[in-house]
Amino acid sequence: MTSDVALSYDKQAVIRSIRNLLQTKHYDRLFNPDLGSNLNALLFEPFSPLTTSALETEIKSVVNNYEPRAKIHYIKVAPNYDRNLYDVTLAFYIENTSLPTTVTLLLERNR
């Protein structure tokens, strides 16, 4: 009616948005070069507690800055040495909900 685009607040829309934000690299969006994350560069660093902490900080920063519908409850980043990837568990609250939504992501090196 008003020709405005309405935000979708259902769980799957927010999960898709967070996954897209985390997979987008800086400068991938032409007119918004700051949108995205530096996760791809961090995945090529050696496995260490410092890298794990940097990944957690980057995820928290991206979600807080670019996804206003989600409020982070906790983030757990665990290196998986056998498969050469990171297991990420992200729990967040969606506006107007009382139960946290949990998403499990696998972060691995991609070229």
PAPA-335544 format. One record per atom (N, C-alpha, C): z, x, y negated; residue in three letters. Coordinates in Angstrom, 3 decimals. Each point is the difference from the previous one (the first is absolute). Example, Ala and Ser with C-alpha at 12.3 -4.5 7.8 and 13.67 -1.06 7.14 Angstrom:
<rs>
<<7.800; 13.190; 5.690>; "ala"> <<0.000; -0.890; -1.190>; "ala"> <<0.000; 0.900; -1.200>; "ala"> <<-0.720; -0.350; -1.050>; "ser"> <<0.060; 0.820; -1.190>; "ser"> <<0.730; -0.770; -1.090>; "ser"> 
</rs>
This chain:
<rs>
<<0.000; 0.801; 1.193>; "met"> <<0.000; -0.801; -1.193>; "met"> <<0.000; 0.853; -1.271>; "met"> <<0.825; 1.045; -0.016>; "thr"> <<0.120; 0.806; -1.212>; "thr"> <<-0.896; 1.226; 0.020>; "thr"> <<-0.733; 0.199; 1.084>; "ser"> <<-0.875; 1.162; 0.183>; "ser"> <<0.768; 1.312; 0.088>; "ser"> <<1.296; -0.064; 0.273>; "asp"> <<0.805; 1.195; 0.205>; "asp"> <<0.096; 0.291; 1.484>; "asp"> <<0.196; 1.260; 0.309>; "val"> <<0.194; 0.394; 1.384>; "val"> <<1.492; -0.050; 0.289>; "val"> <<0.383; -0.716; 1.020>; "ala"> <<1.412; -0.118; 0.362>; "ala"> <<0.363; 1.059; 1.027>; "ala"> <<1.203; 0.550; -0.127>; "leu"> <<0.480; 0.959; 0.971>; "leu"> <<0.446; -0.720; 1.255>; "leu"> <<-0.304; 0.593; 1.127>; "ser"> <<0.436; -0.553; 1.275>; "ser"> <<1.306; 0.679; 0.385>; "ser"> <<1.008; -0.798; 0.360>; "tyr"> <<1.309; 0.546; 0.309>; "tyr"> <<0.342; -0.086; 1.484>; "tyr"> <<-0.963; -0.330; 0.833>; "asp"> <<0.355; -0.055; 1.403>; "asp"> <<0.140; 1.409; 0.559>; "asp"> <<0.653; 0.091; 1.122>; "lys"> <<0.381; 1.288; 0.576>; "lys"> <<-1.208; 0.884; 0.298>; "lys"> <<-1.036; -0.543; 0.617>; "gln"> <<-1.155; 0.806; 0.385>; "gln"> <<-0.754; 0.555; -1.212>; "gln"> <<-0.046; -0.747; -1.086>; "ala"> <<-0.684; 0.488; -1.202>; "ala"> <<0.726; 1.209; -0.585>; "ala"> <<1.315; -0.034; -0.009>; "val"> <<0.769; 1.118; -0.541>; "val"> <<-0.107; 1.214; 0.914>; "val"> <<0.035; -0.212; 1.307>; "ile"> <<-0.144; 1.107; 0.946>; "ile"> <<-1.367; 0.654; -0.145>; "ile"> <<-1.053; -0.806; -0.111>; "arg"> <<-1.355; 0.543; -0.196>; "arg"> <<-0.094; 0.798; -1.292>; "arg"> <<0.611; -0.518; -1.044>; "ser"> <<-0.029; 0.684; -1.285>; "ser"> <<0.698; 1.358; 0.069>; "ser"> <<1.145; 0.052; 0.656>; "ile"> <<0.727; 1.266; 0.123>; "ile"> <<-0.799; 0.994; 0.832>; "ile"> <<-0.585; -0.448; 1.087>; "arg"> <<-0.828; 0.906; 0.811>; "arg"> <<-1.189; 0.524; -0.789>; "arg"> <<-0.651; -0.863; -0.770>; "asn"> <<-1.128; 0.443; -0.822>; "asn"> <<0.436; 1.012; -1.040>; "asn"> <<1.130; -0.239; -0.636>; "leu"> <<0.500; 0.943; -1.004>; "leu"> <<0.295; 1.365; 0.612>; "leu"> <<0.605; 0.010; 1.177>; "leu"> <<0.351; 1.267; 0.633>; "leu"> <<-1.218; 0.748; 0.519>; "leu"> <<-1.062; -0.705; 0.348>; "gln"> <<-1.210; 0.649; 0.497>; "gln"> <<-0.958; 0.410; -1.121>; "gln"> <<0.213; -0.508; -1.203>; "thr"> <<-0.873; 0.331; -1.121>; "thr"> <<0.425; 1.331; -0.606>; "thr"> <<-0.974; 0.881; -0.202>; "lys"> <<0.273; 1.292; -0.634>; "lys"> <<-0.165; -0.146; -1.508>; "lys"> <<0.630; 0.907; -0.722>; "his"> <<-0.201; 0.023; -1.443>; "his"> <<-1.494; 0.213; -0.291>; "his"> <<-0.502; -0.624; -1.038>; "tyr"> <<-1.389; 0.071; -0.456>; "tyr"> <<-0.975; -0.756; 0.906>; "tyr"> <<0.466; -0.731; 0.992>; "asp"> <<-0.899; -0.840; 0.797>; "asp"> <<-0.444; -1.234; -0.779>; "asp"> <<0.844; -0.509; -0.860>; "arg"> <<-0.336; -1.158; -0.836>; "arg"> <<-0.489; 0.520; -1.345>; "arg"> <<-1.232; -0.304; -0.341>; "leu"> <<-0.642; 0.610; -1.157>; "leu"> <<0.725; -0.215; -1.318>; "leu"> <<0.386; -1.208; -0.298>; "phe"> <<0.604; -0.270; -1.292>; "phe"> <<1.517; -0.007; 0.043>; "phe"> <<0.565; 0.369; 1.117>; "asn"> <<1.444; 0.112; 0.132>; "asn"> <<0.312; 1.216; 0.873>; "asn"> <<-0.181; 1.222; -0.514>; "pro"> <<0.141; 1.194; 0.832>; "pro"> <<1.428; 0.287; 0.447>; "pro"> <<0.992; -0.560; -0.672>; "asp"> <<1.388; 0.237; 0.391>; "asp"> <<0.424; -0.845; 1.189>; "asp"> <<-0.737; -1.054; 0.279>; "leu"> <<0.346; -0.884; 1.113>; "leu"> <<-0.222; 0.731; 1.316>; "leu"> <<0.973; -0.059; 0.866>; "gly"> <<-0.112; 0.652; 1.298>; "gly"> <<1.161; 0.931; 0.255>; "gly"> <<-0.134; 0.779; 1.055>; "ser"> <<1.084; 0.893; 0.388>; "ser"> <<-0.533; 1.387; 0.331>; "ser"> <<0.933; 0.916; 0.142>; "asn"> <<-0.315; 1.377; 0.339>; "asn"> <<0.341; 0.277; 1.465>; "asn"> <<0.044; -1.038; 0.813>; "leu"> <<0.419; 0.157; 1.389>; "leu"> <<-0.956; 0.876; 0.794>; "leu"> <<-1.278; -0.110; -0.241>; "asn"> <<-0.978; 0.770; 0.763>; "asn"> <<0.228; 1.499; -0.166>; "asn"> <<0.293; 0.446; -1.209>; "ala"> <<0.261; 1.419; -0.230>; "ala"> <<1.299; 0.439; 0.673>; "ala"> <<1.008; -0.864; -0.011>; "leu"> <<1.276; 0.347; 0.622>; "leu"> <<-0.095; 0.084; 1.519>; "leu"> <<-0.927; -0.725; 0.594>; "leu"> <<-0.138; 0.020; 1.452>; "leu"> <<-0.555; 1.324; 0.522>; "leu"> <<-0.599; 0.794; -0.867>; "phe"> <<-0.521; 1.300; 0.404>; "phe"> <<1.021; 1.116; -0.200>; "phe"> <<1.192; -0.348; -0.441>; "glu"> <<1.087; 0.964; -0.123>; "glu"> <<0.663; 0.163; 1.372>; "glu"> <<0.677; 1.135; 0.225>; "pro"> <<0.700; 0.177; 1.284>; "pro"> <<1.120; -1.020; 0.174>; "pro"> <<0.286; -0.340; 1.253>; "phe"> <<1.105; -0.905; 0.289>; "phe"> <<1.307; 0.679; -0.400>; "phe"> <<0.731; -0.624; -0.894>; "ser"> <<1.285; 0.530; -0.428>; "ser"> <<0.795; -1.128; -0.646>; "ser"> <<1.304; 0.182; -0.151>; "pro"> <<0.794; -1.016; -0.701>; "pro"> <<-0.447; -0.189; -1.451>; "pro"> <<-0.496; 1.042; -0.618>; "leu"> <<-0.485; -0.098; -1.379>; "leu"> <<-1.235; -0.904; -0.089>; "leu"> <<-0.923; 0.164; 0.930>; "thr"> <<-1.192; -0.850; 0.026>; "thr"> <<0.368; -1.445; 0.307>; "thr"> <<0.935; -0.192; 0.922>; "thr"> <<0.455; -1.356; 0.337>; "thr"> <<0.614; -0.676; -1.214>; "thr"> <<0.814; 0.732; -0.734>; "ser"> <<0.615; -0.542; -1.214>; "ser"> <<-1.042; -0.298; -1.077>; "ser"> <<-0.995; 0.872; -0.135>; "ala"> <<-1.062; -0.226; -0.987>; "ala"> <<-0.823; -1.243; 0.352>; "ala"> <<-0.267; -0.214; 1.282>; "leu"> <<-0.720; -1.207; 0.429>; "leu"> <<0.803; -1.256; -0.332>; "leu"> <<1.277; 0.039; 0.271>; "glu"> <<0.861; -1.148; -0.298>; "glu"> <<0.029; -0.292; -1.498>; "glu"> <<0.110; 1.038; -0.803>; "thr"> <<0.016; -0.170; -1.451>; "thr"> <<-1.323; -0.555; -0.511>; "thr"> <<-1.103; 0.476; 0.544>; "glu"> <<-1.326; -0.468; -0.421>; "glu"> <<-0.207; -1.473; 0.362>; "glu"> <<0.404; -0.396; 1.198>; "ile"> <<-0.130; -1.399; 0.416>; "ile"> <<0.839; -0.890; -0.906>; "ile"> <<1.233; 0.414; -0.263>; "lys"> <<0.885; -0.783; -0.856>; "lys"> <<-0.573; -0.142; -1.399>; "lys"> <<-0.547; 1.076; -0.520>; "ser"> <<-0.584; -0.020; -1.346>; "ser"> <<-1.208; -0.930; -0.084>; "ser"> <<-0.887; 0.069; 0.976>; "val"> <<-1.209; -0.826; -0.006>; "val"> <<0.356; -1.483; 0.095>; "val"> <<0.898; -0.347; 0.904>; "val"> <<0.362; -1.410; 0.166>; "val"> <<0.715; -0.523; -1.250>; "val"> <<0.905; 0.788; -0.552>; "asn"> <<0.716; -0.448; -1.203>; "asn"> <<-0.918; -0.135; -1.212>; "asn"> <<-0.972; 0.876; -0.127>; "asn"> <<-0.876; -0.011; -1.180>; "asn"> <<-1.125; -1.025; 0.077>; "asn"> <<-0.547; -0.243; 1.188>; "tyr"> <<-1.223; -0.790; 0.091>; "tyr"> <<0.110; -1.302; 0.790>; "tyr"> <<1.135; -0.265; 0.602>; "glu"> <<0.155; -1.250; 0.740>; "glu"> <<1.261; -0.723; -0.474>; "glu"> <<-0.129; -0.809; -1.056>; "pro"> <<1.179; -0.667; -0.562>; "pro"> <<0.579; -1.095; 0.886>; "pro"> <<-0.750; -0.465; 0.995>; "arg"> <<0.504; -1.056; 0.877>; "arg"> <<0.985; 0.513; 1.035>; "arg"> <<0.055; 1.325; 0.228>; "ala"> <<0.846; 0.579; 1.045>; "ala"> <<1.119; 0.830; -0.619>; "ala"> <<1.208; -0.220; 0.479>; "lys"> <<1.168; 0.794; -0.385>; "lys"> <<0.475; 0.735; 1.248>; "lys"> <<-0.018; 1.317; -0.028>; "ile"> <<0.281; 0.812; 1.183>; "ile"> <<1.459; -0.134; 0.423>; "ile"> <<0.192; -0.215; 1.293>; "his"> <<1.334; -0.031; 0.596>; "his"> <<0.325; 1.393; 0.552>; "his"> <<-0.890; 0.548; 0.830>; "tyr"> <<0.150; 1.380; 0.463>; "tyr"> <<-1.338; 0.531; 0.495>; "tyr"> <<-0.078; 1.331; 0.033>; "ile"> <<-1.171; 0.701; 0.521>; "ile"> <<0.507; 1.056; 0.974>; "ile"> <<-0.618; 0.062; 1.168>; "lys"> <<0.336; 1.027; 0.981>; "lys"> <<-1.288; 0.706; 0.386>; "lys"> <<-0.065; 1.300; -0.250>; "val"> <<-1.161; 0.811; 0.361>; "val"> <<0.457; 0.988; 1.072>; "val"> <<-0.664; -0.033; 1.144>; "ala"> <<0.365; 0.877; 1.112>; "ala"> <<-1.235; 0.738; 0.503>; "ala"> <<0.064; 1.332; 0.048>; "pro"> <<-1.143; 0.741; 0.536>; "pro"> <<-0.101; -0.166; 1.514>; "pro"> <<-1.207; -0.172; 0.482>; "asn"> <<-0.269; -0.089; 1.427>; "asn"> <<-0.795; 1.257; 0.367>; "asn"> <<0.711; 1.010; 0.475>; "tyr"> <<-0.612; 1.305; 0.248>; "tyr"> <<-1.025; -0.054; 1.127>; "tyr"> <<0.220; -0.835; 1.007>; "asp"> <<-0.918; -0.063; 1.139>; "asp"> <<-1.360; -0.569; -0.385>; "asp"> <<-0.008; -0.994; -0.867>; "arg"> <<-1.258; -0.644; -0.386>; "arg"> <<-0.535; 0.509; -1.337>; "arg"> <<0.755; 0.911; -0.653>; "asn"> <<-0.406; 0.611; -1.265>; "asn"> <<-0.214; -1.049; -1.095>; "asn"> <<0.999; -0.878; -0.166>; "leu"> <<-0.043; -1.037; -1.021>; "leu"> <<1.412; -0.360; -0.411>; "leu"> <<0.107; -0.878; -0.977>; "tyr"> <<1.290; -0.488; -0.479>; "tyr"> <<0.111; -1.489; 0.298>; "tyr"> <<1.150; -0.399; 0.530>; "asp"> <<0.317; -1.413; 0.187>; "asp"> <<0.784; -0.458; -1.216>; "asp"> <<-0.492; -1.029; -0.671>; "val"> <<0.650; -0.515; -1.197>; "val"> <<0.426; -1.437; 0.254>; "val"> <<1.256; -0.267; -0.262>; "thr"> <<0.512; -1.362; 0.063>; "thr"> <<0.419; -0.378; -1.408>; "thr"> <<-0.598; -1.044; -0.518>; "leu"> <<0.239; -0.454; -1.364>; "leu"> <<0.517; -1.430; 0.055>; "leu"> <<1.177; -0.209; -0.553>; "ala"> <<0.563; -1.350; -0.076>; "ala"> <<0.109; -0.376; -1.472>; "ala"> <<-0.458; -1.195; -0.324>; "phe"> <<0.015; -0.436; -1.397>; "phe"> <<0.214; -1.503; -0.059>; "phe"> <<0.464; -0.432; -1.156>; "tyr"> <<0.171; -1.425; -0.262>; "tyr"> <<-1.167; -0.485; -0.837>; "tyr"> <<-0.548; -1.126; 0.358>; "ile"> <<-1.020; -0.658; -0.809>; "ile"> <<0.733; -0.976; -0.898>; "ile"> <<-0.465; -0.147; -1.233>; "glu"> <<0.651; -0.918; -0.938>; "glu"> <<0.205; -1.363; 0.637>; "glu"> <<1.158; -0.580; -0.254>; "asn"> <<0.372; -1.336; 0.478>; "asn"> <<0.207; -0.069; 1.503>; "asn"> <<0.288; 1.132; 0.636>; "thr"> <<0.343; -0.020; 1.421>; "thr"> <<1.351; 0.678; 0.183>; "thr"> <<0.719; -0.406; 1.028>; "ser"> <<1.325; 0.573; 0.230>; "ser"> <<0.022; 1.009; 1.145>; "ser"> <<-1.039; 0.013; 0.832>; "leu"> <<-0.064; 0.934; 1.114>; "leu"> <<-1.002; 1.108; -0.307>; "leu"> <<0.337; 1.249; 0.342>; "pro"> <<-0.953; 1.087; -0.254>; "pro"> <<-1.176; -0.045; 0.965>; "pro"> <<-1.126; 0.456; -0.471>; "thr"> <<-1.210; 0.138; 0.807>; "thr"> <<-0.113; 1.461; 0.394>; "thr"> <<-0.230; 0.267; 1.270>; "thr"> <<-0.094; 1.371; 0.495>; "thr"> <<-1.424; 0.299; 0.431>; "thr"> <<-0.508; 1.148; -0.434>; "val"> <<-1.356; 0.444; 0.334>; "val"> <<0.101; 1.397; 0.588>; "val"> <<-0.712; 0.235; 1.086>; "thr"> <<-0.056; 1.326; 0.608>; "thr"> <<-1.399; 0.560; -0.237>; "thr"> <<-0.052; 1.210; -0.546>; "leu"> <<-1.267; 0.659; -0.300>; "leu"> <<-0.055; 1.338; 0.724>; "leu"> <<-1.179; 0.424; 0.365>; "leu"> <<-0.226; 1.318; 0.552>; "leu"> <<-0.838; 0.785; -0.997>; "leu"> <<0.546; 1.079; -0.494>; "leu"> <<-0.729; 0.830; -0.959>; "leu"> <<-0.480; 1.248; 0.707>; "leu"> <<-1.322; 0.161; 0.060>; "glu"> <<-0.573; 1.175; 0.642>; "glu"> <<-1.075; 0.599; -0.900>; "glu"> <<-0.325; 1.236; 0.281>; "arg"> <<-0.977; 0.714; -0.813>; "arg"> <<-1.387; -0.580; 0.170>; "arg"> <<-0.662; -0.235; -1.127>; "asn"> <<-1.389; -0.466; -0.015>; "asn"> <<-0.762; 0.828; -1.001>; "asn"> <<-1.226; 0.309; 0.292>; "arg"> <<-0.817; 0.736; -0.969>; "arg"> <<-0.944; -0.928; -0.677>; "arg"> 
</rs>
